[in-house]
Amino acid sequence: MEPPIVYYARSEYIETDTGNKVSRKSVICGSQNIILGGKTIIQTDCVIRGDLRRTGGGHAVVVAIGRYCLLARGSIIRPPYKTYKGIFSYYPMKIGDHVTIGEGSIVEAATIGSFVYIGKNCVIGRFAIIKDCCRIEDNTVIPPNTVVPSFSIYEGSPGVFVDELPECVQDLYEIKTKDYYAKFQPKDSWNDNRHRPNHNRNYYPNSNLLTEERSTNENSFLLNILLMFVVIIQALLIRRLFFDTPRHATKATPSTAASSSSSASSLSTTIEVASSSRARTVNNKALITLSPY
């Protein structure tokens, strides 16, 4: 089943040159220390703490997020921290491509690979490492310093390995994230498109509006078909009147022309014979009856 189209208010989101869509209601701290790879969606009430960086020299990038990532509503991205040799410091966080972080999840991992799905209300502990092609189920708590291997499913509190993912999960997650980005559209584009897709009732709760729109589309479709039939019938009538040859009209052939000429010559001969016979009858004062043979 295809996911429904998600509409958002254009004024609520900022779209960058690389296709990132960031909600104005999200909290982005230290944006100069945050890198978005492109076509990433940051929804409402998300928090990204790019201001939590280690003091002094070191990495200028605090949070790096790849392409086609989704940070759902209320998720929190916070770089990990620890005290080393009596010095409290924050460490950078890297998130790969095609990563989905569910609503209300808190992430303090050191590294999250590509093609990873993190469910709703999850907690990813400090310095956790999640490899590529992983799935973290809803309400899962990953303890600090945990390494989640590739193609694994973790669930529970604390999170433990429960199952394996198939090898095709990379393609599946890539298609899913790209499809979600393509269907995350502004509301005003719904009015601009002549071909309107199926609408989600969560965004258009008035069912009467949907019924009226559907009936209008059906009526216009039937009207177009009727007009098409009328045009076809008119074209056939015009062709019949101006271009088709009448059935009773026959085309002259060489044999027909020859028979017509012979008939005309015989008729003229008969007329000459009749006129000459009549002349002799008048002169001789006698009746001459012409035989047809």
C-alpha positions, 0 to 999 in steps of 0.5 A: 500500500502506497503511503498517503500524500502529506500536505504542509503549509508552505509558510511553515517550512523553509526550503533550501537550495539543496531541497531540505525542508525545515519547519519554522517551529523546530528549534535549530541551535547553532545552525552554523555547526549543522550540515544537512546533506540534501532533501532532508525533512525536519518537522515541527517541534524537532530540536537539533543542538548544534551549539553543544560543541567541545570548547577550544579547537576541534571539529567545527561540525557538531551534527552531520545529517545525510540525504533523504532523512526524516526527523519526525515531529518532536524528535531530539538530536543531541550530540553525546558528551563525556568527561575525559581527564577531568574535562567535560566535552561534547563529541560530534554526531554523524547520521547517514543517508535514508535515515528515519527518526520517529516522533518523540525519539531522543538520539545521542548516538555517536554514529548512525549508519545509512538505511536505518529506521528508528521508531517512535519514542525511542531513546538512543544512548550516548555514544551508541553506534548503529550500523547500516541497515538496522531497525529500532522498534517503537519504545526501544531504549538502546543503552549507552555505548551499544553497537547495533550490528547491520541487518538487525532488529532491536526491541525492548527496554533495554533494547536487545536483538530480536530478528534479522532483516533481509538483504533487500532492506537497503533498497526498500528503505531507499525507496521508502524515504524517496517516496515520502519526500516526493509526497511531502508537498505544500498545500497550495500545490493541491490547487495548482494540479489538475490531476488531484491524487487521493487525499488523506482524510487526516488533512481533509476531515470534511468527507462532504468536500471529498464526495463533491469533488469526486462527483465533479470529476466524474461528471466532467469525465462523462461530459468529455466522453459525450463530446468526443462521440459527438465530434466523431459522428459529425466527422462521419456525416461530413465524410458521407456527404462530401467524400463518399460516392452514392451507391446507385452511381456506377462507374463507366467501364470500357465494356459499358462504353462499347455497348453504349456506342453500339446501341447508339449506332444501331438506333441511328441505323433504324431511324435512317431505314424507317425514314427511307421506307416512309419516303418510298411509301409516300412516293409509291402511294403504298404502305410498307410495314417495317419488320423488326427483324 
